[in-house]
Amino acid sequence: MMSPARAVLLVTMLLTCAGSWLTAQERRSARDLGITVGVLQPGVRNAITDVAGVRVGQVTVTSGDSINTGVTAVLPHGGNVFREKVPAAVVIGNAFGKLAGSTQVQELGELESPVVLTCTLCVPRAADAVLTYLLSLPGNENVRSANPVVGETNDGYLNHIRLRPISETDVLNAINGADTGLVDQGSVGAGRGTIAFGWKGGIGTSSRKLPRSLGGWTVGVMVQSNFGGVLSIAGAPVGQELGRYYLRGIGGEGGEGGEGDRERRIDDTGDGSIMIVVATDAPVGSRNLSRLGRRALAGLARTGSAMTNGSGDFVIVFSTVPVAALATTGPLGNDQMSPLFEAVIEATEEAIYNSLFLASAVKGYRGTVEALPLDSTLAVLKRYGVVKP
């Protein structure tokens, strides 16, 4: 039987999810604000779910001001991913983070579980819950080894992270509730307690669809943004103009950057983390998926991240074409990858912007983190010609 405390937490979680959704709707995505990133067109939803078959599920967990965290799950298809493995790769920009299951993905080039994102100290519990899910699937009754993939960022400023508030039920609800529709963005799911560039970060997504002449493939990206740097939006120095950025006040004289603490703070140290999940329906093998993932880091760099010493910058990238089918049809060749490279750079950049633009302010364990101010940000973007006056 569910304990009274857990029941209260779940009710609070559901009510807060609804409130966060309404708050996010009052804000607007980068594209809705007139910011065009790159030269390629997005998919219908401008989300990772534009890649056919990809599903996203999220659970936001809150309690009072002390608990602000959650779970975000990405599934490559609606079947038994353990039995229908997909090609995959993991790319690391800076490895100050915990990405469970990454070594087997790198070694075998295959993904056999949902990709789950949560908070740092919740990774072991989330991984155990993913095992519960995988072992319970029909056809997996005799499975004795499975590789759950769970990533994280540290939300310890807004979330009482030492309580490790994620439960198995939260993870299973995120996985089982995943669908192919629109993706909630901002201060939701695993992005509930995150901070980016000193403002409220969160979940963001975007996609790009190549024209038929280039294969017609789709690339979708979802991010959990929780990192620092010098915010740049489509080339405009927004962070500097708004007076909040890494190494502010140092000038050209050098000085200390981060303080060796993995935990995010309001006065941005440049440290933090980002999890980037990339999906494509292009028939790409693990080697070229790794190359695709490295280009996602180029999109990250465009937003102003320096991937500092205290930052965990990870890319989990997969194709939705099953391994067995890819072995029959054969993967795309090297010469066919360049348009996909451009697509993932643009989608990653825009997904990060969306994680900021759609995030609402959150009052948390150690204080309140304000959302990126839209009016003053748009004023900067207009001065630099990014948005029309």
C-alpha atoms as one frame of an Amber mdcrd trajectory, in Angstrom:
protein
   0.000   0.000   0.000   1.260   3.511  -0.846   2.392   5.470   2.194   0.512
   8.715   3.052   3.686  10.737   2.452   4.142   9.213  -1.002   0.499   9.844
  -1.834   0.860  13.517  -0.948   4.015  13.738  -3.062   2.291  12.211  -6.075
  -0.683  14.561  -5.786   1.651  17.518  -5.479   3.595  16.231  -8.478   0.491
  16.061 -10.659  -0.766  19.481  -9.637   2.643  21.030 -10.194   2.938  19.361
 -13.606  -0.294  21.080 -14.619   0.875  24.400 -13.239   4.238  24.128 -14.982
   2.513  23.351 -18.279   0.336  26.449 -18.025   3.286  28.633 -17.093   5.314
  27.281 -20.010   2.486  28.147 -22.399   2.749  31.791 -21.368   6.295  31.717
 -22.678   7.219  31.038 -26.278   9.724  28.960 -28.202  12.657  30.487 -30.027
  11.003  30.005 -33.411   7.709  31.505 -32.215   9.670  34.571 -31.139  11.086
  35.007 -34.630  14.484  33.378 -34.063  15.485  31.242 -37.034  18.378  28.876
 -36.427  20.226  27.652 -39.506  19.029  26.932 -43.033  17.135  23.645 -42.721
  13.444  23.302 -41.929  12.138  21.706 -38.719   9.700  18.817 -38.644   5.994
  19.250 -37.977   6.387  19.341 -34.176   9.902  20.776 -34.154  10.673  18.023
 -31.644  12.567  14.765 -31.301   9.227  13.005 -31.835   9.331  14.137 -35.474
  11.569  11.093 -35.920   9.012   8.389 -36.666   8.498   5.984 -33.785  10.369
   7.971 -31.135   8.436   8.386 -27.882   8.972  10.769 -24.966   7.520  10.472
 -21.471   8.047  12.776 -18.506   7.221  12.899 -14.815   7.841  16.029 -12.757
   8.398  15.459  -9.042   7.912  18.339  -6.597   7.171  18.757  -2.921   7.055
  22.184  -1.318  10.119  24.221  -2.205  12.650  21.511  -1.419  11.955  18.921
  -4.136  12.268  20.000  -7.765  13.328  17.173 -10.031  11.894  14.550 -12.352
  12.332  11.931 -15.022  12.404  12.221 -18.803  12.418   9.045 -20.899  13.132
   8.672 -24.629  12.208   5.426 -26.389  13.485   4.692 -29.914  10.321   2.794
 -30.828   7.179   1.307 -29.306   8.339  -2.305 -29.246  10.666  -4.326 -27.064
  13.896  -2.388 -27.510  15.883  -5.178 -25.820  14.784  -7.575 -28.571  14.807
  -4.947 -31.315  18.050  -3.173 -30.563  18.945  -0.020 -32.483  22.358   1.311
 -33.554  23.708   3.843 -31.078  26.755   5.726 -29.868  27.819   7.855 -26.911
  29.949  10.962 -27.351  31.625  12.837 -24.491  32.542  16.509 -24.563  33.638
  16.625 -20.922  33.091  13.648 -18.649  32.249  15.234 -15.272  29.001  13.277
 -15.053  27.336   9.928 -14.583  25.998   8.203 -17.685  25.104   4.655 -16.663
  25.323   2.079 -19.441  27.537   4.170 -21.695  30.461   1.741 -21.908  28.410
  -1.091 -23.398  26.832   1.270 -25.927  30.300   2.412 -26.950  31.629  -1.132
 -27.145  28.759  -2.807 -29.023  27.267   0.182 -30.829  23.754  -0.801 -29.750
  20.994   0.574 -27.538  18.768  -1.964 -25.784  16.874   0.201 -23.309  15.011
   3.486 -23.073  17.235   6.518 -22.497  16.256   7.944 -19.108  17.340  11.328
 -17.733  17.086  12.396 -14.090  19.121  14.037 -11.306  22.651  13.009 -10.379
  22.028  11.109  -7.155  18.927   9.445  -8.611  20.804   7.577 -11.355  21.138
   4.244  -9.460  17.447   4.180  -8.562  16.445   5.102 -12.089  18.702   2.428
 -13.574  17.186  -0.198 -11.292  13.699   0.908 -12.383  14.687   0.596 -16.046
  15.775  -2.966 -15.286  12.349  -3.610 -13.771  10.782  -2.356 -16.985  13.025
  -4.375 -19.290  12.774  -7.617 -17.326   8.992  -7.363 -17.232   8.538  -7.105
 -21.003   6.953 -10.129 -22.707   9.700 -12.173 -24.297  12.317 -11.153 -21.722
  11.413 -13.785 -19.122  14.820 -15.477 -19.324  16.967 -12.339 -19.677  19.927
 -12.378 -17.283  21.731  -9.238 -18.429  20.395  -5.896 -19.662  22.010  -2.493
 -20.072  19.916   0.443 -18.782  21.062   3.826 -20.084  20.507   6.622 -17.565
  21.956  10.128 -17.741  21.812  13.050 -15.353  22.502  16.630 -14.500  22.898
  18.035 -10.998  19.833  19.992  -9.840  21.083  20.436  -6.272  20.426  24.185
  -6.068  16.676  23.926  -6.591  16.303  20.316  -5.446  17.179  18.681  -2.113
  19.170  16.173  -4.102  20.478  14.201  -1.108  16.957  12.917  -0.485  17.100
  11.125  -3.870  13.370  11.672  -4.358  12.917   9.667  -7.566  11.039   6.384
  -7.151  10.658   3.314  -9.345   7.052   4.376  -9.958   8.194   7.746 -11.311
  10.519   6.093 -13.811   8.000   3.481 -14.899   5.304   6.141 -15.323   7.619
   8.178 -17.545   8.485   5.150 -19.688   4.986   3.694 -19.901   3.455   7.109
 -20.531   5.787   7.942 -23.404   4.118   8.859 -26.698   4.893  10.254 -30.132
   3.153  13.616 -29.718   4.217  17.078 -28.664   6.935  17.327 -26.022   6.500
  19.561 -22.983   9.521  21.802 -22.564  11.100  24.023 -19.945  10.824  23.349
 -16.202   9.401  19.854 -16.562  10.574  16.276 -16.114  14.316  15.939 -15.639
  14.608  19.661 -16.347  12.477  20.795 -13.420  15.432  21.807 -11.225  18.108
  22.693 -13.773  19.882  25.996 -14.437  21.509  27.199 -17.684  23.684  30.281
 -18.121  22.498  31.474 -14.690  18.818  31.385 -15.670  16.267  28.607 -15.445
  17.145  25.788 -17.831  15.264  22.601 -18.519  14.049  20.300 -21.252  14.257
  21.565 -24.822  13.768  19.930 -28.187  13.988  20.666 -31.910  14.249  18.807
 -35.206  15.377  19.171 -38.798  14.057  17.376 -41.876  16.306  17.057 -44.901
  14.801  17.700 -48.337  13.989  14.649 -50.431  17.015  15.321 -52.641  19.249
  14.735 -49.590  17.448  11.607 -48.444  14.455  13.124 -46.640  15.798  11.946
 -43.288  14.814  13.563 -39.988  17.100  14.398 -37.065  15.574  15.170 -33.671
  17.313  16.455 -30.551  16.264  16.744 -26.922  18.377  18.385 -24.223  18.443
  18.585 -20.447  20.261  21.912 -20.038  22.095  22.619 -16.785  25.352  24.277
 -17.775  27.065  27.658 -17.877  29.067  29.862 -20.185  28.545  33.049 -22.144
  25.051  32.844 -23.641  24.954  33.562 -27.356  21.681  33.360 -29.312  22.072
  33.112 -33.074  25.361  34.972 -32.701  24.054  37.773 -30.472  25.939  38.187
 -27.132  22.842  37.961 -24.953  24.648  36.912 -21.778  27.063  39.820 -21.965
  24.354  42.320 -22.819  22.236  41.163 -19.875  25.226  41.114 -17.524  25.127
  37.448 -16.575  27.878  35.255 -17.928  30.925  33.139 -17.077  34.069  35.137
 -16.116  32.075  38.371 -15.833  34.340  41.059 -14.388  37.536  39.215 -15.223
  38.107  40.997 -18.514  41.324  40.078 -20.258  43.289  39.543 -17.073  42.432
  35.881 -16.552  41.494  34.489 -13.182  39.739  31.610 -11.572  36.772  30.064
 -13.334  34.829  27.354 -11.546  35.220  26.507  -7.893  35.476  22.756  -8.259
  31.883  22.229  -7.126  29.721  20.175  -9.496  26.622  21.847  -8.067  24.954
  24.599 -10.110  24.697  28.056  -8.627  22.920  31.272  -9.571  26.208  33.176
  -9.911  27.291  31.148 -12.883  30.668  29.421 -12.610  30.558  28.006 -16.118
  30.227  24.502 -14.709  27.201  22.231 -14.915  26.079  19.613 -17.383  24.005
  18.906 -20.431  22.517  15.678 -21.690  21.828  15.668 -25.426  19.715  12.884
 -26.919  19.832  12.643 -30.721  17.541  10.460 -32.829  17.397   9.937 -36.572
  15.473   7.718 -38.962  18.448   7.639 -41.318  20.049   4.168 -41.622  23.280
   5.082 -39.855  25.664   2.640 -38.181  27.295   3.213 -34.803  30.551   4.606
 -36.230  28.815   7.379 -38.153  26.371   7.916 -35.299  29.409   8.767 -33.203
  30.431  11.315 -35.836  26.876  12.694 -35.776  27.018  13.005 -31.990  30.242
  14.993 -32.153  28.478  17.555 -34.340  25.830  17.979 -31.644  28.636  19.373
 -29.502  29.195  21.995 -32.207  25.592  23.079 -31.691  26.244  23.257 -27.954
  29.298  25.430 -28.543  27.261  27.864 -30.655  25.144  28.696 -27.607  28.189
  29.770 -25.587  29.256  26.692 -23.645  32.980  26.143 -23.127  32.459  22.659
 -21.631  34.404  23.622 -18.513  36.252  21.323 -16.144  33.188  20.891 -13.940
  30.775  20.224 -16.776  29.390  16.883 -17.897  28.570  17.128 -21.601  27.194
  13.899 -23.072  25.476  12.934 -26.306  23.438   9.740 -26.659  22.633   9.237
 -30.341  20.679   6.461 -32.039  19.044   5.505 -35.309  15.516   4.108 -35.241
  16.424   1.568 -37.914  16.828  -1.728 -36.014  20.253  -3.336 -35.974  18.917
  -6.411 -37.764  17.380  -4.316 -40.565  20.517  -2.214 -40.928  22.568  -5.364
 -41.400  20.357  -6.242 -44.365  20.055  -2.854 -46.053  23.475  -1.469 -45.166
  24.231   1.901 -43.524  24.663   5.282 -45.165  28.147   5.964 -46.457  30.464
   8.662 -45.183  29.730  11.019 -48.080  26.031  11.042 -47.190  26.574  12.239
 -43.626  27.310  15.934 -44.136  23.670  17.109 -44.439  22.869  15.164 -41.267
  25.787  16.898 -39.544  24.291  20.304 -40.364  20.872  19.111 -39.215  22.063
  17.988 -35.785  24.057  21.179 -35.208  21.014  23.348 -35.920  18.591  21.189
 -33.942  20.871  21.049 -30.890  21.356  24.806 -30.884  17.624  25.481 -31.144
  16.738  22.837 -28.538  18.986  24.607 -26.019  17.345  27.954 -26.761  13.921
  26.358 -26.294  14.962  24.927 -22.927  15.587  28.512 -21.816  12.732  30.324
 -23.544  10.086  27.860 -22.378  11.330  27.480 -18.804   9.436  29.163 -15.996
  10.980  30.477 -12.769  11.265  27.949  -9.954  11.507  28.544  -6.210  13.608
  25.785  -4.750  15.696  24.350  -1.964  18.357  27.067  -1.836  16.598  29.944
  -3.565  14.713  31.025  -6.655  16.021  30.839 -10.218  14.406  33.299 -12.596
  13.535  32.520 -16.185  15.439  34.180 -18.999  13.746  37.610 -19.355  12.030
  37.558 -22.732  11.526  41.305 -23.192  15.146  42.294 -22.576  16.421  39.273
 -24.513  14.310  40.209 -27.527  15.543  43.788 -27.275  19.120  42.517 -27.569
  18.224  40.237 -30.467  16.569  43.128 -32.301  19.620  45.352 -31.840  21.809
  42.666 -33.383  19.426  41.945 -36.236  18.522  38.417 -35.123  14.845  39.332
 -34.772  13.091  41.902 -36.897  12.095  45.081 -34.995
